[in-house]
Amino acid sequence: MAYFAAVLARSEDGWDVSETELDSVETLADLADLARGAAQDDDSVLVFIEQEDAWFAIVRVDGEEDPRIFVSDGAAAARSSYGSVLTDELVDQAGESEFGDLDNLVAELEEAGAEEQDDEDGEGHNGVPVGPLGDAHLLTEFGLAADALLSLSGEGAVPGDALEEIAEALGCGEVLEAVR
C-alpha cells in the first residue's frame, strides 16, 4: 500500500508544509529528528503519515520534548512498517507509564459516538488495540479538540479525508493539498 508523509512546521506566519520520505526512518527517534530538522526555533512540528485506506498518524514534536503520537487505528498501523514504529512505542509507553495500563493511551471510541468494535477481545495485530491509540489531545491547542480527532478516526473514516479535515482545522489545508 502507498504511504504519504508530510512535515508541518509551525512558524510565525502559520504552517510550512512539505512532503517527506520516510525511507531512512527506522525508529521514533529518527522520525523526531526528521521533524526537529524542519523546526523553526523550538516551535511545534507535526508529521502526518497516512497509509492509503488503512490508517493515519500524527506525531507532534515540540523542541526537545518527547514526541506525542496519535494513530487512527492501532491494529491496522501495527501491520505496517512505519506504523509499527509508532504503535510499538505507544505499547512500550503503556507498560512503563505511571498509569500502568492502556486505558490512558487507547482513545475511547465511545467518546466520539462510534459503535463498539466487533472484535471480541479488542486487540488486533500483536496485541495492539483496535481503534484509535495515543494522545488524542495533541492538537487541542491548535483548535482541534480530542473528540473531533476521534470522530475522524472511527469506523468508516477515510484516512486521507481525515488528514485534509485536520489540516483545514489547523489552517493549512490548501498548502497540504498542494504537496499531496
Rosetta blueprint (number, residue, H / E / L):
1 M L
2 A L
3 Y E
4 F E
5 A E
6 A E
7 V E
8 L E
9 A E
10 R E
11 S E
12 E L
13 D L
14 G E
15 W E
16 D E
17 V E
18 S E
19 E E
20 T L
21 E L
22 L L
23 D L
24 S L
25 V L
26 E L
27 T L
28 L H
29 A H
30 D H
31 L H
32 A H
33 D H
34 L H
35 A H
36 R H
37 G H
38 A H
39 A L
40 Q L
41 D L
42 D L
43 D L
44 S E
45 V E
46 L E
47 V E
48 F E
49 I E
50 E E
51 Q E
52 E L
53 D L
54 A L
55 W E
56 F E
57 A E
58 I E
59 V E
60 R E
61 V E
62 D E
63 G L
64 E L
65 E L
66 D L
67 P L
68 R E
69 I E
70 F E
71 V E
72 S L
73 D L
74 G H
75 A H
76 A H
77 A H
78 A H
79 R L
80 S L
81 S H
82 Y H
83 G H
84 S H
85 V H
86 L H
87 T H
88 D H
89 E H
90 L H
91 V H
92 D H
93 Q H
94 A H
95 G H
96 E H
97 S L
98 E L
99 F L
100 G L
101 D L
102 L H
103 D H
104 N H
105 L L
106 V E
107 A L
108 E L
109 L H
110 E H
111 E H
112 A H
113 G L
114 A L
115 E L
116 E L
117 Q L
118 D L
119 D L
120 E L
121 D L
122 G L
123 E E
124 G L
125 H H
126 N H
127 G H
128 V L
129 P E
130 V L
131 G L
132 P L
133 L E
134 G E
135 D L
136 A L
137 H L
138 L L
139 L L
140 T H
141 E H
142 F H
143 G L
144 L L
145 A L
146 A H
147 D H
148 A H
149 L H
150 L H
151 S H
152 L L
153 S L
154 G L
155 E L
156 G L
157 A L
158 V L
159 P H
160 G H
161 D H
162 A H
163 L H
164 E H
165 E H
166 I H
167 A H
168 E H
169 A H
170 L H
171 G L
172 C L
173 G H
174 E H
175 V H
176 L H
177 E H
178 A H
179 V H
180 R L
